[in-house]
Amino acid sequence: MSRLTRREMLGHAARGAALVGMGGVTAYLTVKAHDTYAWEIDPNKCINSQLGALGVEICDACATDCVLPLSAVRAVNHYPECGRCYICPAYFEIKSAVGPDGLPSEKLCPRDAIERKAIGWIDPDDPANNFYEYVIDESLCNGCGRCVMACKEPAGLGSIRLEVRHDVCLDCNRCSISTACPEDAYERREPAA
């Protein structure tokens, strides 16, 4: 039986440690590659979406702090919750002057990203009896949150929320919006199916 020299024994130990280390790194990267975690906005923490948070300043971190030129955050209308109102506070600047048609004269969205479409037959005798669908053009929306804030109760129904659009999100390791969010409303979690 030949005895190993100290140098040979240390060489075997180093190679063994390297193999174990490479196996650990491979296992970690395999798990990481299969992670389905992504950035999400918690509407209960987001000051723009949070019910009961009235009279507060609109937070525009979603629109201004994303690394993308047009933020990965968009306003999304959940239609089953929408009242399809004649005068939607998220579409119209309800404090603006009334126009000749009896509607507010200004729109709320600074990027004109919301389109108002009549649903069904238009009642010419009672315009307030008509219902409208409010469709958000995500190619124009930058996630500023003005419509979300205006859609909250008591004026709105809370059907418009801010959401991270995963098809455009870079899924940064540390989201710059998350870092800037004053309410820590960004969480890295498994996206809803």
C-alpha angles and dihedrals in degrees: 000000000000119000120231117237119234090252092053092047092051090047092054091047092049092050090048092049090048091052092049090047092049090049090052093048090048091050091048093049091047091053091044091051090055095047112121095192119131139166115280133178117235103219090202090062101035107100090214093054101031112114113229093028096114128157093025126128117266111254111223098181090116090059099040108033105050115111089228120087088237109034121250087229117093136178110248126194113217097210099200087063096042118104093208088226127194089230109030113195089211092055102037128049090235093197092059123102117282113253128219090271091059093251128113109276098225135058120228099219111087090205096044089236097148122080122199114215125182116237116220126324118001114230105218093188095055112024091178088064092067124099127218138198116221111211121190116217101217092196088066100035117097098182096252090152099223094123091045092053092047093047092060121106137301093036097028138025100242095248095134117076138166115250135177107243102220094198090068101027114106089212091227116201088239111023111223091214089052089054091050097042108113092203099046087237094151117091132174106230144135108290118242113259 
